[in-house]
Amino acid sequence: MNINVRTALAITMLAFLLLAGSASAAPFAYITNSVSGSVSVVDTATDTITATVYVGSNPQGVAVNPAGTKVYVADTFSDTVSVIDTATNGVTTVNVGSHPMGVAVNPAGTKVYVANNGGDSVSVIDTTTYGITTVTGLNSPFGVAVNPAGTKVYVTSIAINSNTVSVIDTATNGVTTVTVGSTPMGVAVNPAGTKVYVTNEYANIVSVIDTATNTVTTVTVGTGTMGVAVNPAGTKVYVANYVANSNTVSVIDTATNGVTTVTVGSSPVAFGQFIGPETISTPNTVDYSATVMSGQNTVILSSSGAFGPVAQGKSTTITNSVVLSNTGNTPAKVEARFADSVSGLYGLISGTNVLPASNFRLGPSGPTGTLEPLSDGGFDVQVATAEPALTTSLDAELSVPSAQPPGSYAGRVILTFSNV
């Protein structure tokens, strides 16, 4: 018997983009340990070390690219930069100038700036080709940071009695200076570009530069302050305290300037933006609902919508996200579409922002299954065929664009069954 019916099945797929510091999906901090020649990978949600990566000799500066896929580490005694692949923790090396120290990546992720303390220069690495250009005429450059607009580069100088930060205009290469505390070392810019944080090694303070006025305030931290980084939300500043037997990172609350500490490896240095980007995660449960419009016998046996954390620029898959049972005697075509849109663009939604439907794929489980992207225009897309008297499992995959704006995203996928 051929049963000509259609069944509409609504599945809610939720994805939340959590701010740094959130308990379930905070970014990672990469702390260089100069004595052991390693990098400690710290989960900032729990302040625990999840991995140790070995790099070149005497690692100092460190920076994470905007996509969170690469970490650049200055190996001071090797005159190299180690490039860590965050997916595998594999390491490649790039030759730079003499005694590299500070490292920074521009907002586009296309250039890496390396302060060569022994060569009075900055190496500029092309991240696609690993080609090098050199900027000369600096005075014992140490820490380096690029503002969010990519228009300014901030470089600390450890030349005797300098006590200054050089500000390079990237359009003209013109340089101005701001006076800070004793022996400025690390430097970081907040996400808004309104504050620059500078560690002062001998003063055990952080100088905070207001970029609008170039006025300076200070926060007292640990002993022998070195590297500094701001989390993606701009709510916390992490400061590495280098002096022997300190083995700590000071964490500044930017709202109150209160300070707490985290114990890490031996003699932490960690120059650069060593905090990774936001991550995407899902809650542990998801609501499923079904409306049977006729006598169709295809039903859900089980379901899961918990993607877990996935970084910007990466993907994650739920195996057997939905398991269907067709108890009828004819094959059922399975089609899917998103229910909601903003300005005609369908997908997962957060306010006025959309994670497009084409970044969500659905299809049969197993090595031969093909996952189909859903339609940004909200049209039905066939994702599977449910054979009669059998179960059909569907995998779900979510890919997050590198530049996806932060927010809490949610969307509902409508599955429709009909006879083939």
GIHUFEN-V50218 format. One record per residue. N is the residue number from 1. SS is DSSP state (h for helix, s for strand, l for the rest). PSI is psi in whole degrees, 0 to 359 (none if undefined). NEAR is the number of other ideal C-beta (glycine too) atoms within 8 Angstrom. Layout:
<<N:SS:PSI:NEAR> <N:SS:PSI:NEAR>>
This chain:
<<1:l:135:3> <2:l:113:5> <3:l:112:10> <4:l:88:4> <5:l:165:10> <6:s:136:9> <7:s:128:14> <8:s:128:10> <9:s:121:12> <10:s:125:13> <11:s:124:13> <12:s:117:13> <13:s:120:13> <14:s:141:12> <15:s:130:14> <16:s:130:12> <17:s:107:14> <18:s:141:11> <19:l:155:10> <20:l:143:13> <21:l:347:10> <22:l:145:9> <23:l:334:4> <24:l:342:8> <25:l:54:10> <26:l:161:13> <27:l:174:14> <28:s:148:12> <29:s:138:13> <30:s:112:16> <31:s:119:16> <32:s:137:18> <33:s:103:16> <34:l:323:13> <35:l:317:6> <36:l:355:7> <37:l:42:11> <38:s:171:12> <39:s:124:16> <40:s:128:13> <41:s:115:13> <42:s:127:14> <43:s:113:11> <44:l:350:13> <45:l:324:10> <46:l:353:5> <47:l:43:7> <48:s:152:6> <49:s:125:10> <50:s:341:7> <51:s:158:7> <52:s:124:9> <53:s:128:10> <54:s:133:7> <55:l:213:13> <56:l:191:12> <57:l:128:8> <58:l:61:10> <59:s:138:18> <60:s:272:14> <61:s:152:20> <62:s:143:19> <63:s:141:13> <64:s:135:15> <65:l:162:12> <66:l:331:9> <67:l:349:11> <68:l:14:13> <69:l:340:10> <70:s:145:11> <71:s:129:13> <72:s:125:19> <73:s:127:17> <74:s:120:16> <75:s:96:17> <76:l:314:14> <77:l:349:8> <78:l:348:9> <79:l:42:11> <80:s:166:11> <81:s:125:15> <82:s:132:13> <83:s:113:12> <84:s:128:15> <85:s:115:11> <86:l:341:13> <87:l:326:5> <88:l:346:5> <89:l:18:9> <90:l:154:6> <91:s:133:11> <92:s:163:7> <93:s:150:11> <94:s:131:10> <95:s:134:6> <96:l:205:13> <97:l:191:12> <98:l:127:8> <99:l:64:11> <100:s:143:20> <101:s:276:14> <102:s:150:21> <103:s:141:18> <104:s:148:13> <105:s:137:15> <106:l:162:11> <107:l:332:8> <108:l:348:7> <109:l:14:10> <110:l:342:7> <111:s:142:10> <112:s:129:13> <113:s:125:16> <114:s:121:18> <115:s:115:16> <116:s:96:16> <117:l:324:13> <118:l:348:7> <119:l:4:8> <120:l:45:10> <121:s:170:12> <122:s:126:13> <123:s:133:13> <124:s:114:12> <125:s:128:15> <126:s:118:11> <127:l:347:11> <128:l:315:5> <129:l:346:4> <130:l:20:8> <131:l:155:6> <132:s:134:11> <133:s:157:7> <134:s:131:9> <135:s:123:9> <136:s:178:6> <137:l:13:5> <138:l:166:13> <139:l:99:7> <140:l:55:10> <141:s:147:17> <142:s:281:15> <143:s:151:20> <144:s:141:20> <145:s:149:14> <146:s:137:14> <147:l:163:12> <148:l:333:8> <149:l:348:7> <150:l:14:9> <151:l:343:7> <152:s:141:11> <153:s:128:12> <154:s:125:16> <155:s:125:16> <156:s:153:17> <157:s:128:14> <158:l:17:10> <159:l:148:7> <160:l:131:3> <161:l:19:4> <162:l:308:10> <163:l:40:9> <164:s:160:11> <165:s:128:15> <166:s:136:13> <167:s:114:11> <168:s:126:11> <169:s:114:10> <170:l:342:10> <171:l:325:5> <172:l:347:5> <173:l:15:8> <174:l:150:6> <175:s:132:8> <176:s:167:6> <177:s:152:8> <178:s:131:10> <179:s:131:6> <180:l:207:12> <181:l:189:11> <182:l:129:8> <183:l:71:10> <184:s:136:20> <185:s:276:16> <186:s:159:17> <187:s:141:18> <188:s:149:13> <189:s:138:14> <190:l:163:12> <191:l:333:8> <192:l:347:7> <193:l:13:9> <194:l:341:7> <195:s:141:11> <196:s:128:13> <197:s:125:15> <198:s:124:18> <199:s:142:18> <200:s:105:16> <201:l:310:13> <202:l:343:6> <203:l:348:9> <204:l:40:11> <205:s:165:12> <206:s:124:15> <207:s:131:14> <208:s:113:12> <209:s:126:14> <210:s:114:11> <211:l:342:12> <212:l:326:5> <213:l:347:5> <214:l:21:8> <215:l:155:6> <216:s:132:11> <217:s:169:7> <218:s:154:10> <219:s:129:10> <220:s:131:6> <221:l:215:13> <222:l:193:12> <223:l:131:7> <224:l:56:10> <225:s:139:19> <226:s:260:16> <227:s:157:19> <228:s:143:18> <229:s:152:13> <230:s:138:15> <231:l:163:14> <232:l:334:11> <233:l:348:9> <234:l:15:9> <235:l:341:10> <236:s:145:12> <237:s:128:13> <238:s:129:16> <239:s:123:17> <240:s:129:15> <241:s:110:16> <242:l:329:12> <243:l:139:9> <244:l:138:4> <245:l:2:4> <246:l:300:12> <247:l:39:10> <248:s:161:11> <249:s:128:14> <250:s:136:13> <251:s:114:12> <252:s:127:14> <253:s:115:11> <254:l:341:12> <255:l:325:4> <256:l:347:5> <257:l:17:7> <258:l:152:6> <259:s:132:11> <260:s:169:7> <261:s:152:9> <262:s:132:9> <263:s:131:5> <264:l:210:13> <265:l:186:12> <266:l:128:7> <267:l:63:12> <268:s:140:20> <269:l:293:14> <270:l:70:17> <271:s:143:20> <272:l:182:18> <273:l:84:11> <274:l:16:16> <275:s:131:14> <276:l:175:11> <277:l:180:12> <278:l:161:12> <279:s:158:14> <280:s:138:19> <281:s:171:12> <282:l:159:12> <283:l:170:7> <284:l:347:4> <285:l:159:6> <286:l:141:13> <287:l:134:5> <288:s:140:10> <289:s:153:7> <290:s:139:10> <291:s:115:8> <292:l:114:7> <293:l:343:8> <294:l:209:7> <295:l:16:6> <296:l:138:13> <297:l:18:7> <298:s:124:12> <299:s:163:8> <300:s:126:11> <301:s:322:7> <302:s:162:7> <303:s:153:10> <304:l:130:8> <305:l:19:15> <306:l:93:10> <307:l:327:12> <308:l:177:7> <309:l:142:9> <310:s:129:12> <311:s:157:16> <312:l:138:14> <313:l:3:10> <314:l:177:11> <315:s:162:8> <316:s:155:11> <317:s:139:8> <318:s:114:12> <319:s:135:6> <320:s:46:11> <321:s:320:11> <322:s:133:12> <323:s:119:12> <324:s:152:14> <325:s:118:11> <326:s:103:14> <327:l:6:8> <328:l:192:10> <329:l:13:6> <330:l:152:9> <331:l:148:10> <332:s:127:15> <333:s:133:11> <334:s:116:15> <335:s:153:12> <336:s:148:13> <337:s:158:15> <338:s:146:16> <339:l:332:9> <340:l:155:8> <341:s:165:11> <342:s:122:9> <343:l:38:4> <344:l:359:6> <345:s:120:9> <346:s:151:16> <347:s:204:16> <348:s:137:13> <349:s:139:13> <350:s:103:12> <351:l:241:5> <352:l:0:3> <353:s:145:11> <354:s:130:11> <355:s:104:15> <356:s:149:9> <357:h:328:14> <358:h:348:9> <359:h:357:12> <360:s:125:18> <361:s:146:11> <362:s:141:15> <363:s:178:11> <364:s:143:12> <365:l:160:8> <366:l:165:6> <367:l:337:3> <368:l:355:5> <369:l:143:9> <370:l:123:6> <371:l:126:11> <372:s:133:11> <373:s:141:10> <374:l:169:16> <375:l:128:13> <376:l:339:10> <377:l:1:6> <378:l:16:9> <379:l:154:6> <380:l:138:8> <381:s:128:11> <382:s:126:9> <383:s:345:13> <384:s:171:10> <385:s:123:10> <386:s:111:14> <387:l:149:8> <388:l:146:11> <389:l:22:6> <390:s:164:8> <391:s:148:7> <392:s:123:14> <393:s:138:11> <394:s:131:16> <395:s:148:15> <396:s:136:15> <397:s:136:12> <398:s:125:14> <399:s:131:9> <400:l:119:14> <401:l:150:9> <402:l:327:9> <403:l:17:5> <404:l:126:11> <405:l:145:7> <406:l:154:7> <407:l:177:8> <408:s:110:6> <409:s:140:14> <410:s:150:11> <411:s:159:17> <412:s:129:11> <413:s:128:15> <414:s:119:12> <415:s:133:13> <416:s:129:13> <417:s:139:13> <418:s:159:10> <419:s:141:10> <420:l:none:7>>
